[in-house]
């Protein structure tokens, strides 16, 4: 038996080692062992699966042409007749959570809103991460005037609360585009404003990691072998800063969803009007609060609960990933 195993090893039949695949498998094992990260992963996955279903086959969730999207955009007035109907099990799954303004079924509207909120939030976070990674790594590796300039710009962004900056940039862009008659809807406007203010987070994070990496021996060996600075940044620096960036992305996703919903709740996405109604959690909450004085609570409570569960799920996933990616726990 011993000789047979040695023959297979010499003949190259034994399994080839794949370090990246093995590292990913071990990371996922730690994620599943960590109850906090596993809970966050399940919650986040369910939300993204719903959003993906909404994208692939929107009619199944009620997001296609029909009762949800055929209505005009809510403009502060009541579009339907009568008050929203409470949750009921007798009219089909659309009405399990009741209705909101204009008698729109709340359940399919919320499911449709997840596609809007998660899609735009993922776009904002990934765009900000890509811009911040390149600015942070290049400024730290090259140093000098460029590094000083970019860090002063990030200090300016950090000196103002993100929500205030989001409102300011959204307002400025909306009026500028309105005067130019640019064809852009409110959601894209908010996304553009948030991308502008979100990259400094990743620029500062990757800069601090790059400053510690660029003095490493493997970077010195790459320089000695004739590798250019830009090649070192792309092939050596950036791959080594991705792990903490992934953790930051998971944490920021919940924050972006909240800020996106808050800006839409304040009505700043309505400066450039959309001819058709598009469900979004912040807008659903904003419209539902009209009925709070008469004791109709579900148009506000249910969208807010969906928003709260996702935010908590993403944050505990980020906390779990931070623990899992800690080198001390991987030993």
N, C-alpha and C positions, 0 to 999 in steps of 0.2 A: 504493500500500500504506500509506504514511504517513497519507494523508488518510482511508483506511478505518478505521484504528485510532483516529484522533482522533474520527471520527464515532461509533464505538462508545463511546468514553469519554464524549463529550458526552451521548450518549443514556442513559447509566447502565447499559450492558450489562456493563461491566467488573466483575470479581469484587469483592464487598464484603469489606472487612477485618473480621475477627473477632478482636480482640486476645486474648481468653481462649483461644479454640481454637488460634490460632497459637502462643501461649505453651505450651500443653499439648503440641502437636505437636513443638515445638523441644525441650521437656524430654524427651519420649520418645526423640527422636533421640539426645540426649546419653546417656540411659540405655543405649540399645542400643550406642552407641559405647564406653561404659565397660565393660570386660570384667568388672570386679568386680561392678558393679551388675547387669549382665546375668546373671551366674552366680547371684547371690542371687535375682534375679527369677524365674529358671527354677525353682530349687529351691522357693521359696515358692509359686509358681503350681501346681506339681505337687502339693504337699501340700494346698493349698486346693481344687484340682479333685477330689482324692480325697475330701476332707471334704464337698464339695458333692454328689458322687455318692452318698455315704453318706446324706446328708440327703434327696435326691430319690428314690432307689431303693435303700433299705438292703438289701433281699434279695439284690441283685446282689453285694454285697461280704460277704455273710454276717452282716450286722448285724441282720437281721430276726429274727422268731421262729424258733427252731431251736436248733442246737447251741451258739451263742455266748451268747445272751441268756436262754435258758430255764433256765440253771443258777442256783442261789442264789448270793448274794454270798459271796466267799471270806472266811472268818473266822479264818484262821490254821491251820486244820486241813486235812488232805488230803481232798478231796472225791471223787477218782477212785480207780481201782485201778491199781496199777503206776506206774512212773516215766514221765515224758514221753518221747515218741518223737522221735528225731532227724530232721533235715531229710531229706525223700525226694521223689523226682519220680514215684513210681509210684502215688500215691493222689489225684492231682489238685492244682490250684494251692493249695487250702486248706492242704496239708501241705508246701509247698515249704520253709517255715521251721521245720518240726517242730511239736510241741505243747508246751503249758505245763501248769500244774496242772489237775487234773480232765480231762486229755486234751483241752483246748480247743485247736483249731488256732490257731497263733500268728499266721499271716498275716492271716486275716480279723479276728482280735481286735485286731491293731495298726491295721488300716485303720479299724476301728470306733472305736478309741481316738483317732485323729486328729480325728474329728468332735467328740468330747467335748472334747479338749484345745484345739483351735483355736477351736471355737465359744465356749467359756467364756472363753478367753483374749482373744478379740476383744471379747467383751462387757465384760470387765474393763477393757481398755485404752481402748476408746471411751467407756465410762462415766466412767472417771477423767479422760480428756482433756476431755470436755464440762464436767464439774464444775470441773476445774482452770482451763479457759479462762475461764469466767465469773467465777470467784473472783479469778483473777489480773488480768484486764483491769479489772474493776470496782474492785478494791482499789487498783490502781496509778493509775487515772484519777481516782478520787474522793479518794484519799489520806486523811490524817487518822487518826482512831481506828480505823476499819475496816481500813485498810491495816496499821497496826501490829499489830492483833489477829490478822489472818490470817497475817501473816509470823511471828509468834511461835508460832502453831500449827504452821506448816510446819517451823519450827526444831525443835519437839518431835518431829515425825515423822522428820525427818532425823537426829536424835540417836540413834535406835535402828535397828539393821539391819532391813531389810524382812522378812527371813525370820523373825526373832524376833517382829516385830509381827504377821506373818501367823499364826504359830502361836498367839500370845496371843489375838488377836481371834477366830480360829476356835474356840479352846477356850472362850472366854467366851460367844460366841454359841451354840455347840452346847449347853452346859449350860443356858443361859437358855431356849433354845427347847425343849429336852428337858423342862424343868420345866413350861413352858407348854403342852406337847403340841402344838406348832406343826407343821403338815405341810410340812416342808422337807427335801429330801434333802441328802446330804453335799456334792455338787458345787455346788449352789446356795449352801450355807453357806460354802464356801471362796471362791466368787466374791464373795459379799457382803462377806466379811472383806477380800479383796484390793481391792475397790472403795474401801472406807473408807480404806485406807492408800495408795492409788496417786494420788489427785488432787493431793497437794502437789507432785509432780514437775512437773506441767503448770502449776500455779498460780505457782510460782516462775519457770518458763521464760517464760510469757506476761507476767508482771509486769515482768520485766526488759526485754522488747521493748516493752511498752506505755509504760514510762517514757521511752524514746527516741522513740517515735512521737508521743506526745501534745503535744510541743513543735514538731511539724512545721508547715509553713505551711498545708498543706491542712486540718489540724485547726483552726488559727486561723481560716481562711476559713470553715469550717463553723460555728464558734462565732459569728463575726461575722454570718453569715446567719441566725442565730436557731435553729440546731439544738441540741436538748437534749443533756445529757451522756449519757443512756442511748442516744439515737439515734446519737451519735458512737461509742459503744462498739460497738454492734451493726453499724452500716453502714460504719464507717471503721477502727476498731481491730482487731476480730476478723478480718476478711478479710486483714489484713496480718500476722497472727501465725500463720496456718495453715501456711505452708511449713515453718518449723522444727518445728511441732507434728507434721506428717506424718513428718518424719525421726525424731522422738522416738518416735512410735507404732511405726514399723518396728523401732526398736531395742528398745523395751520389750516387743514381742510375744514375742521369744525369751526374755526374762527372765521374763515372766509364765508362759509355758509351763513353764519350769524350776521356778519357785516353786510353781505349781499341782501339777505332778507330784511335787515334793518333799513338799508338805503331804499329798497323798494317799498318797505312799509311807510317810509316818510313821503313817498310819492315822487321821488326825484327821477325815477325812470319814466315818468309820464310826461316830461317836458316835450319829448318828441313822441307823438302819439302813435299807437299801434291800432290798426283798424279792427283787428280781431282780438278777442279775449285770450290771454295766455295765462294759465294758472301758475302761481308762484306763492310759496309759503308766506312770505312777508306781505304780499298783496292780499292773500286770503285772510290773514290776521287783521290787517288794516280795515278790510271791508266788513269783517265779522264783528268788529267792536261797535259798529253802528247799533247792534241789537242788544248790547249789554245792559243799557238802562231799562229794558223791558224784560230782563231775566233770561234772555236767550244766550246761553253760554257756549254751546258746542261749536259755533262757527269760529270762535277764538281759541277755545281750549284744545280742540283736536289738532289743528295745524301746529299750534304751539307745542303740543306734546310730541308730535312727530319730529319737530325741529329739535326739541330738547333731547330726545332719545338718540338721535343721530349725533348730536354734538358730544354727548357723554360717551357714546360708543367710540367715536373717533379719538377722543382724548385718552380714554383708557387703553385703546389700541396703541397710541403713541407712547404712553407710559410703559406698556408692556414691551414694546419694541426697544425702547431705551434700555430696559433691564436685560433683554435678550441679547442685544448687540454689545453689551458691556463685556470687555475681554475677561474680566474676573469671573463672570458667570459661565463663560464658554470653556473654562478649564475642566 
